[in-house]
Every structure is written in C-alpha cells, then in structure tokens.
Amino acid sequence: MPWDRPSPLLAAIGGFSQHPTDPLHVGFTVDEPKTNARGLLHGGVFAAIGDVAIGRALATWTDPPVPLITVNLSCDLVGTARTGDWVDVTISPTRAGRRLRAGTATFTTNRVIATVTALFMPTEATAG
C-alpha cells in the first residue's frame, strides 16, 4: 500500500510502499527518478528512504508516537539495483531511549545492496 505520510522529497522521487500490517517493512520499485546517470539506483535514494523509514518506525514504536529529528545517518552501499527492480527494506530498531533512538534499514533485491543506520532525537529533547 502507498506510504501514508508522503513528503515533497518522496513525491519527487516517486515514493515507496509500506507493508499493510508491518511498520518495519517497506519497499519500492526502482524507476527513472530514483536512478543516477548510469541507470542505477542513486545512493541518495538509499539515504532518503532509509532516513524516512527508520524515523517513522522509531517514532511509532511507542504509544503515543514521538516526533523525531535525525542527528546522524550512515550509509553502506554494497550493491545496486536497476530500473524495474523491486527493493525490499527491513527496519531493525536498535534503541528506543528517552533521549536517543536508533535503527537500521537493510535494502535487498535478491541480495543485500545497502544498509542505512540512523540516530534520532525526540524533538521534545531539543526544547529547554
């Protein structure tokens, strides 16, 4: 099903889909707006989708959800995908503390092609 919280950036690159019942699972089809000049999935797409997907999963990991801001993002690009490929993204939350939250997104086609690790801070922690 389509991502239910689109942003201007995701709309510009074509967005992605969320699993209907599993918030730790998203995916997308590689199409032209997501590619570089060589027709391969652009590294910036890994970063953008990883950031959004991890942040959303971590924000909704608690009840009520907590708004988060990204404080660190790291990408390890170990493969690639081409136009038409389906890319599956699995989110693994690794920390959900009061002041910091962290998680990893693993991008796969028929093999792992990238991992994105992110660290977030609840916006309430920035006040005062």
TIRO-2110 file (N, C-alpha, C; in Angstrom, 1 decimal):
// TIRO-2110
0.8, -1.2, 0.0, N, 1, A
0.0, 0.0, 0.0, CA, 1, A
0.9, 1.2, 0.0, C, 1, A
0.4, 2.3, -0.6, N, 2, A
1.3, 3.5, -0.6, CA, 2, A
1.6, 4.1, 0.8, C, 2, A
2.8, 4.7, 0.8, N, 3, A
3.2, 5.3, 2.1, CA, 3, A
2.2, 6.4, 2.5, C, 3, A
1.7, 6.3, 3.7, N, 4, A
0.6, 7.2, 4.2, CA, 4, A
1.1, 8.6, 4.7, C, 4, A
2.4, 8.8, 4.7, N, 5, A
2.9, 10.1, 5.1, CA, 5, A
3.8, 10.7, 4.1, C, 5, A
3.3, 11.0, 2.9, N, 6, A
4.2, 11.5, 1.8, CA, 6, A
4.9, 12.8, 2.2, C, 6, A
6.0, 13.0, 1.6, N, 7, A
6.7, 14.3, 1.8, CA, 7, A
7.0, 14.8, 0.4, C, 7, A
7.4, 16.1, 0.2, N, 8, A
7.7, 16.6, -1.1, CA, 8, A
8.9, 15.9, -1.7, C, 8, A
9.9, 15.5, -0.9, N, 9, A
11.0, 14.7, -1.5, CA, 9, A
10.6, 13.3, -2.0, C, 9, A
9.8, 12.6, -1.2, N, 10, A
9.3, 11.3, -1.6, CA, 10, A
8.4, 11.4, -2.8, C, 10, A
7.6, 12.4, -2.9, N, 11, A
6.8, 12.6, -4.1, CA, 11, A
7.6, 12.9, -5.3, C, 11, A
8.7, 13.6, -5.1, N, 12, A
9.6, 13.9, -6.3, CA, 12, A
10.3, 12.7, -6.8, C, 12, A
10.7, 11.8, -5.9, N, 13, A
11.4, 10.6, -6.4, CA, 13, A
10.5, 9.4, -6.6, C, 13, A
9.2, 9.6, -6.4, N, 14, A
8.2, 8.5, -6.7, CA, 14, A
7.7, 7.8, -5.5, C, 14, A
8.2, 8.1, -4.3, N, 15, A
7.6, 7.5, -3.2, CA, 15, A
8.0, 6.0, -3.0, C, 15, A
7.3, 5.4, -2.0, N, 16, A
7.5, 4.0, -1.8, CA, 16, A
6.3, 3.4, -1.1, C, 16, A
6.3, 2.2, -0.8, N, 17, A
5.1, 1.5, -0.3, CA, 17, A
5.4, 0.9, 1.1, C, 17, A
4.4, 0.9, 2.0, N, 18, A
4.6, 0.3, 3.3, CA, 18, A
3.8, -1.0, 3.3, C, 18, A
4.3, -1.9, 4.1, N, 19, A
3.5, -3.2, 4.3, CA, 19, A
2.2, -2.8, 5.0, C, 19, A
1.1, -3.5, 4.7, N, 20, A
-0.2, -3.1, 5.3, CA, 20, A
-0.3, -3.4, 6.8, C, 20, A
0.5, -4.3, 7.3, N, 21, A
0.4, -4.6, 8.7, CA, 21, A
1.7, -4.6, 9.5, C, 21, A
2.9, -4.5, 8.8, N, 22, A
4.2, -4.5, 9.4, CA, 22, A
4.9, -3.2, 9.2, C, 22, A
5.0, -2.3, 10.3, N, 23, A
5.6, -1.0, 10.1, CA, 23, A
7.1, -1.1, 9.9, C, 23, A
7.7, -2.3, 10.1, N, 24, A
9.1, -2.5, 9.9, CA, 24, A
9.5, -3.0, 8.5, C, 24, A
8.5, -2.9, 7.6, N, 25, A
8.8, -3.4, 6.3, CA, 25, A
8.2, -2.5, 5.2, C, 25, A
9.1, -1.9, 4.4, N, 26, A
8.7, -1.1, 3.3, CA, 26, A
9.4, -1.5, 2.0, C, 26, A
9.0, -0.9, 0.9, N, 27, A
9.7, -1.3, -0.4, CA, 27, A
9.3, -0.3, -1.5, C, 27, A
10.0, -0.5, -2.6, N, 28, A
9.8, 0.4, -3.8, CA, 28, A
10.3, -0.2, -5.0, C, 28, A
9.8, 0.2, -6.1, N, 29, A
10.3, -0.2, -7.4, CA, 29, A
11.2, 0.9, -7.9, C, 29, A
12.4, 0.5, -8.4, N, 30, A
13.3, 1.5, -9.0, CA, 30, A
12.7, 2.0, -10.3, C, 30, A
12.5, 3.3, -10.4, N, 31, A
12.1, 3.9, -11.6, CA, 31, A
13.0, 5.1, -11.9, C, 31, A
12.9, 5.7, -13.1, N, 32, A
13.8, 6.7, -13.5, CA, 32, A
14.1, 7.8, -12.5, C, 32, A
13.2, 8.4, -11.8, N, 33, A
13.5, 9.4, -10.9, CA, 33, A
14.5, 9.0, -9.7, C, 33, A
14.6, 7.7, -9.5, N, 34, A
15.4, 7.2, -8.4, CA, 34, A
16.8, 6.8, -8.9, C, 34, A
17.1, 7.0, -10.2, N, 35, A
18.4, 6.5, -10.7, CA, 35, A
19.4, 7.6, -11.0, C, 35, A
20.6, 7.2, -11.1, N, 36, A
21.7, 8.1, -11.5, CA, 36, A
21.8, 8.1, -13.0, C, 36, A
22.9, 8.7, -13.5, N, 37, A
23.1, 8.9, -15.0, CA, 37, A
23.3, 7.5, -15.6, C, 37, A
23.8, 6.5, -14.9, N, 38, A
24.1, 5.2, -15.4, CA, 38, A
22.9, 4.2, -15.3, C, 38, A
21.7, 4.7, -14.8, N, 39, A
20.5, 3.9, -14.7, CA, 39, A
20.5, 3.0, -13.5, C, 39, A
21.4, 3.3, -12.5, N, 40, A
21.4, 2.5, -11.3, CA, 40, A
20.8, 3.3, -10.2, C, 40, A
20.3, 2.6, -9.2, N, 41, A
19.6, 3.3, -8.0, CA, 41, A
20.6, 4.3, -7.4, C, 41, A
20.2, 5.5, -7.3, N, 42, A
21.1, 6.6, -6.7, CA, 42, A
21.3, 6.4, -5.2, C, 42, A
22.6, 6.6, -4.8, N, 43, A
22.9, 6.5, -3.4, CA, 43, A
22.1, 7.4, -2.5, C, 43, A
21.7, 8.5, -3.0, N, 44, A
20.9, 9.4, -2.2, CA, 44, A
19.5, 8.9, -1.9, C, 44, A
19.0, 8.0, -2.8, N, 45, A
17.7, 7.4, -2.5, CA, 45, A
17.8, 6.4, -1.3, C, 45, A
18.9, 5.7, -1.2, N, 46, A
19.0, 4.9, -0.1, CA, 46, A
19.0, 5.7, 1.2, C, 46, A
19.7, 6.8, 1.2, N, 47, A
19.8, 7.7, 2.4, CA, 47, A
18.4, 8.3, 2.7, C, 47, A
17.7, 8.8, 1.7, N, 48, A
16.4, 9.5, 1.9, CA, 48, A
15.3, 8.5, 2.4, C, 48, A
15.2, 7.3, 1.7, N, 49, A
14.2, 6.4, 2.1, CA, 49, A
14.6, 5.7, 3.5, C, 49, A
15.9, 5.4, 3.7, N, 50, A
16.3, 4.9, 5.0, CA, 50, A
16.0, 5.8, 6.1, C, 50, A
16.3, 7.1, 5.9, N, 51, A
16.0, 8.1, 6.9, CA, 51, A
14.5, 8.2, 7.3, C, 51, A
13.7, 8.2, 6.3, N, 52, A
12.2, 8.3, 6.5, CA, 52, A
11.7, 7.1, 7.1, C, 52, A
12.1, 5.9, 6.6, N, 53, A
11.5, 4.7, 7.0, CA, 53, A
12.0, 4.3, 8.5, C, 53, A
13.2, 4.5, 8.8, N, 54, A
13.7, 4.3, 10.1, CA, 54, A
13.1, 5.3, 11.1, C, 54, A
13.0, 6.5, 10.7, N, 55, A
12.4, 7.5, 11.6, CA, 55, A
11.0, 7.3, 11.9, C, 55, A
10.3, 6.9, 10.9, N, 56, A
8.8, 6.6, 11.1, CA, 56, A
8.6, 5.4, 12.0, C, 56, A
9.4, 4.3, 11.7, N, 57, A
9.3, 3.1, 12.6, CA, 57, A
9.6, 3.4, 14.0, C, 57, A
10.7, 4.2, 14.3, N, 58, A
11.1, 4.5, 15.6, CA, 58, A
10.1, 5.5, 16.3, C, 58, A
9.5, 6.4, 15.5, N, 59, A
8.6, 7.3, 16.1, CA, 59, A
7.3, 6.6, 16.6, C, 59, A
6.9, 5.6, 15.8, N, 60, A
5.6, 4.9, 16.1, CA, 60, A
5.9, 3.7, 17.0, C, 60, A
7.1, 3.4, 17.4, N, 61, A
7.5, 2.3, 18.3, CA, 61, A
6.9, 2.5, 19.7, C, 61, A
6.6, 3.7, 20.1, N, 62, A
6.0, 3.9, 21.4, CA, 62, A
4.6, 4.5, 21.2, C, 62, A
3.8, 4.4, 22.2, N, 63, A
2.4, 5.0, 22.2, CA, 63, A
2.4, 6.0, 23.3, C, 63, A
2.1, 7.3, 23.0, N, 64, A
1.9, 7.8, 21.7, CA, 64, A
3.2, 8.0, 20.9, C, 64, A
3.1, 8.1, 19.5, N, 65, A
4.3, 8.3, 18.7, CA, 65, A
5.0, 9.6, 19.1, C, 65, A
6.3, 9.6, 18.9, N, 66, A
7.1, 10.7, 19.3, CA, 66, A
7.7, 11.3, 18.0, C, 66, A
7.6, 12.6, 17.8, N, 67, A
8.3, 13.3, 16.6, CA, 67, A
9.8, 13.2, 16.8, C, 67, A
10.5, 12.9, 15.8, N, 68, A
12.0, 12.7, 15.9, CA, 68, A
12.7, 13.6, 14.8, C, 68, A
13.9, 13.9, 15.1, N, 69, A
14.8, 14.6, 14.1, CA, 69, A
16.0, 13.8, 14.0, C, 69, A
16.5, 13.7, 12.8, N, 70, A
17.7, 12.9, 12.5, CA, 70, A
19.0, 13.7, 13.0, C, 70, A
19.8, 12.9, 13.7, N, 71, A
21.1, 13.6, 14.2, CA, 71, A
22.3, 12.9, 13.6, C, 71, A
22.1, 11.7, 13.0, N, 72, A
23.2, 11.1, 12.3, CA, 72, A
22.7, 10.0, 11.4, C, 72, A
23.3, 9.9, 10.2, N, 73, A
22.9, 9.0, 9.2, CA, 73, A
24.1, 8.4, 8.5, C, 73, A
24.2, 7.1, 8.4, N, 74, A
25.3, 6.4, 7.8, CA, 74, A
24.8, 5.4, 6.8, C, 74, A
25.4, 5.4, 5.6, N, 75, A
25.0, 4.5, 4.5, CA, 75, A
26.2, 3.6, 4.1, C, 75, A
25.9, 2.3, 4.0, N, 76, A
26.9, 1.4, 3.5, CA, 76, A
26.3, 0.8, 2.2, C, 76, A
26.8, 1.2, 1.1, N, 77, A
26.3, 0.8, -0.2, CA, 77, A
27.2, -0.4, -0.7, C, 77, A
26.6, -1.6, -0.8, N, 78, A
27.4, -2.8, -1.1, CA, 78, A
26.9, -3.4, -2.4, C, 78, A
25.9, -2.9, -3.0, N, 79, A
25.4, -3.4, -4.3, CA, 79, A
24.5, -2.3, -4.9, C, 79, A
23.7, -2.7, -5.9, N, 80, A
22.9, -1.7, -6.6, CA, 80, A
21.7, -2.4, -7.1, C, 80, A
20.8, -1.6, -7.6, N, 81, A
19.6, -2.1, -8.3, CA, 81, A
19.4, -1.3, -9.6, C, 81, A
18.7, -1.9, -10.5, N, 82, A
18.4, -1.2, -11.8, CA, 82, A
16.9, -0.9, -12.0, C, 82, A
16.6, -0.1, -12.9, N, 83, A
15.3, 0.3, -13.3, CA, 83, A
14.4, -1.0, -13.4, C, 83, A
13.3, -1.0, -12.7, N, 84, A
12.4, -2.1, -12.7, CA, 84, A
12.5, -3.1, -11.6, C, 84, A
13.7, -3.0, -10.9, N, 85, A
13.9, -3.9, -9.7, CA, 85, A
13.0, -3.5, -8.5, C, 85, A
12.5, -4.5, -7.8, N, 86, A
11.8, -4.2, -6.5, CA, 86, A
12.9, -4.3, -5.4, C, 86, A
12.9, -3.3, -4.6, N, 87, A
13.8, -3.2, -3.4, CA, 87, A
13.0, -3.3, -2.2, C, 87, A
13.3, -4.3, -1.4, N, 88, A
12.7, -4.5, -0.1, CA, 88, A
13.5, -3.9, 1.0, C, 88, A
12.8, -3.3, 2.0, N, 89, A
13.5, -2.6, 3.0, CA, 89, A
13.0, -3.1, 4.4, C, 89, A
13.9, -3.6, 5.2, N, 90, A
13.5, -4.1, 6.5, CA, 90, A
14.2, -3.2, 7.6, C, 90, A
13.3, -2.7, 8.5, N, 91, A
13.8, -1.8, 9.5, CA, 91, A
14.0, -2.6, 10.8, C, 91, A
15.2, -2.4, 11.4, N, 92, A
15.5, -3.0, 12.7, CA, 92, A
15.8, -2.0, 13.7, C, 92, A
14.8, -1.7, 14.6, N, 93, A
15.1, -0.7, 15.7, CA, 93, A
16.1, -1.3, 16.6, C, 93, A
17.1, -0.5, 17.0, N, 94, A
18.1, -1.0, 17.9, CA, 94, A
18.2, -0.3, 19.3, C, 94, A
17.5, 0.9, 19.4, N, 95, A
17.5, 1.6, 20.6, CA, 95, A
16.3, 2.5, 20.6, C, 95, A
15.6, 2.6, 21.7, N, 96, A
14.4, 3.5, 21.9, CA, 96, A
14.4, 4.1, 23.3, C, 96, A
15.5, 4.9, 23.5, N, 97, A
15.6, 5.5, 24.8, CA, 97, A
14.8, 6.8, 24.8, C, 97, A
14.8, 7.5, 26.0, N, 98, A
14.1, 8.7, 26.1, CA, 98, A
14.7, 9.9, 25.3, C, 98, A
16.1, 9.9, 25.2, N, 99, A
16.8, 11.0, 24.6, CA, 99, A
17.3, 10.6, 23.2, C, 99, A
17.5, 9.3, 22.9, N, 100, A
18.0, 8.9, 21.6, CA, 100, A
17.3, 7.6, 21.1, C, 100, A
17.1, 7.5, 19.8, N, 101, A
16.6, 6.3, 19.2, CA, 101, A
17.4, 6.0, 18.0, C, 101, A
17.6, 4.7, 17.7, N, 102, A
18.4, 4.3, 16.6, CA, 102, A
17.8, 3.1, 15.9, C, 102, A
18.2, 2.9, 14.7, N, 103, A
17.7, 1.8, 13.9, CA, 103, A
18.5, 1.6, 12.6, C, 103, A
18.3, 0.5, 12.0, N, 104, A
19.0, 0.2, 10.7, CA, 104, A
17.9, -0.2, 9.7, C, 104, A
18.2, 0.2, 8.5, N, 105, A
17.3, -0.3, 7.3, CA, 105, A
18.2, -1.1, 6.4, C, 105, A
17.8, -2.3, 6.1, N, 106, A
18.5, -3.2, 5.2, CA, 106, A
17.8, -3.3, 3.9, C, 106, A
18.4, -2.9, 2.8, N, 107, A
17.8, -2.9, 1.5, CA, 107, A
18.3, -4.1, 0.7, C, 107, A
17.3, -4.8, 0.2, N, 108, A
17.6, -6.1, -0.5, CA, 108, A
16.9, -6.1, -1.9, C, 108, A
17.5, -6.8, -2.8, N, 109, A
16.8, -7.2, -4.0, CA, 109, A
16.8, -8.8, -3.9, C, 109, A
17.7, -9.4, -4.6, N, 110, A
17.9, -10.9, -4.4, CA, 110, A
19.1, -11.1, -3.5, C, 110, A
19.7, -9.9, -3.0, N, 111, A
20.8, -9.9, -2.1, CA, 111, A
20.8, -8.6, -1.3, C, 111, A
21.6, -8.4, -0.3, N, 112, A
21.7, -7.2, 0.4, CA, 112, A
22.4, -6.2, -0.5, C, 112, A
21.9, -5.0, -0.7, N, 113, A
22.5, -4.0, -1.5, CA, 113, A
22.9, -2.7, -0.7, C, 113, A
22.3, -2.6, 0.5, N, 114, A
22.7, -1.4, 1.3, CA, 114, A
22.2, -1.6, 2.7, C, 114, A
22.9, -0.9, 3.6, N, 115, A
22.3, -0.7, 5.0, CA, 115, A
22.5, 0.7, 5.3, C, 115, A
21.4, 1.3, 5.9, N, 116, A
21.4, 2.6, 6.4, CA, 116, A
21.2, 2.6, 7.9, C, 116, A
22.0, 3.2, 8.6, N, 117, A
21.9, 3.3, 10.1, CA, 117, A
21.6, 4.8, 10.5, C, 117, A
20.7, 5.0, 11.4, N, 118, A
20.3, 6.3, 11.7, CA, 118, A
20.1, 6.5, 13.2, C, 118, A
20.4, 7.7, 13.7, N, 119, A
20.2, 8.0, 15.1, CA, 119, A
19.3, 9.3, 15.1, C, 119, A
18.3, 9.2, 16.0, N, 120, A
17.3, 10.3, 16.1, CA, 120, A
17.2, 10.7, 17.5, C, 120, A
16.7, 12.0, 17.6, N, 121, A
16.5, 12.6, 18.9, CA, 121, A
15.0, 13.0, 18.9, C, 121, A
14.3, 12.7, 20.0, N, 122, A
12.9, 13.2, 20.1, CA, 122, A
12.9, 14.8, 20.1, C, 122, A
12.0, 15.4, 19.4, N, 123, A
12.0, 16.9, 19.3, CA, 123, A
11.8, 17.5, 20.6, C, 123, A
11.1, 16.8, 21.6, N, 124, A
10.9, 17.3, 22.9, CA, 124, A
12.2, 17.5, 23.6, C, 124, A
13.2, 16.7, 23.3, N, 125, A
14.5, 16.7, 24.0, CA, 125, A
15.3, 18.0, 23.5, C, 125, A
14.9, 18.6, 22.4, N, 126, A
15.6, 19.8, 22.0, CA, 126, A
15.1, 21.1, 22.7, C, 126, A
13.9, 21.0, 23.3, N, 127, A
13.4, 22.2, 23.9, CA, 127, A
14.0, 22.3, 25.3, C, 127, A
14.2, 23.6, 25.7, N, 128, A
14.7, 23.9, 27.0, CA, 128, A
16.0, 23.5, 27.2, C, 128, A
END
